Amino acid sequence: MKKKYIILIAIATILIAVAGVCGYAYKKLVKDPIADADTTIKVYITPGMSSDSLYSILSQQIAADKAQTIVDFIYNDEYDPSTRKGYFELKGNTSIYRAARRLADGSQTPVKFTFNNLRLTEQLIERADECLFMCSDSLKALLDDKELCASYGFNTTTIKAMFLPDTYEFYWTVSPQRFVERMHEYYEQFWNDERRNKAQKAGLTPLEVSVLASIVEEETAMRDEMPIVAGLYINRLRRGIPLQADPTVKYAVGDFTLRRILNKHLETPSPYNTYLNTGLPPAPIRIPSKTAIEAVLNYRTHSYLYMCAKEDFSGYHNFATTLSEHNRNAARYHSALNRRGIK
């Protein structure tokens, strides 16, 4: 009887010890937070990243023992390594277990992708490469693909009009193909029936609106002036008058830093030179903002045909309906340039 009692005591002691260990493990994994509640842990996991590399990233932000526990958990054979990639934001009050599960399951946090004030497709590719885990060569190959561009209604020159400057959310590991698909979806959402009807009333296609908007945005940075400038160019288009837009000459020359357009620049042979060619250029000379596009769609109705930068260098323009009036405005501006020694 005494022997049986001793055995029961031993079993009870073992069970209590096991329960204690389990309780500690449960508390450590499920209850204990990975950091302070107001802390945000940011983790980038590239495909095939080693456990040591992930430990290094985590241990710089949370306690080493917690970092090691998370690494041991997600590098378990139960989890598919292909899901172990992406960008993750973990709140400090997240438990070790939940943090590990998120990283193991690939439950990514979307990243913000913002772009604006870009002129070239190459700049857009560089921006995507900076913000997303994306091979720039792969994205470039897609945007250089004639068939792909045609499937979206563009060519390899006009495709940049499909990308509307704004802030978007993507998963960090989005593929170049999915990135382009999503940007086309956003483009189609923007060009709703109302905007397409406005473009039609102006006698323009959505692409032509983007081309004109790119010129308007290069001509003026003043939002309140953009609809006036847009109206001026629409007047010239309707009358078959060359646009004679200086920014298109800069684009043709390949130098947007030019502060003064000279006669030699006006003679640059290029389909983008609106002094030599009537109508719109074949593609946007920059990736136009939504503001500039809206300015074209809601252009100001007036009789202006000419514009010249104001001699006070305020960024605004003097507008004219006749060439003689424009020449007087231009003379004042050129005198101001001469006084400042701008050549």
ABEGO torsion letter per residue (X at the ends): XAAAAAAAAAAAAAAAAAAAAAAAAAAAAAABBABBAABBBBBBBBBGBBAAAAAAAAAAABBAAAAAAAAAAAABAABBAAABBEBBBBBAABBAAAAAAAAAAGBBBBBBBBBBGBABAAAAAAAAAAABBBBAAAAAAAAABAAAAAAAGBBAAAAAAABBBBBBBBBAABBAAAAAAAAAAAAAAABBAAAAAAAAAAGBBAAAAAAAAAAAAAABABAAAAAAAAAAAAAAAAAGBBAGBAAAAAAAAGBAABABBBAAAAABBBAABAAABBEBBABBABBBBAAAAAAAAABBBBABABBBBBAAGAGBBBBBABAAAAAAAAAAAAAAAAAAGBX
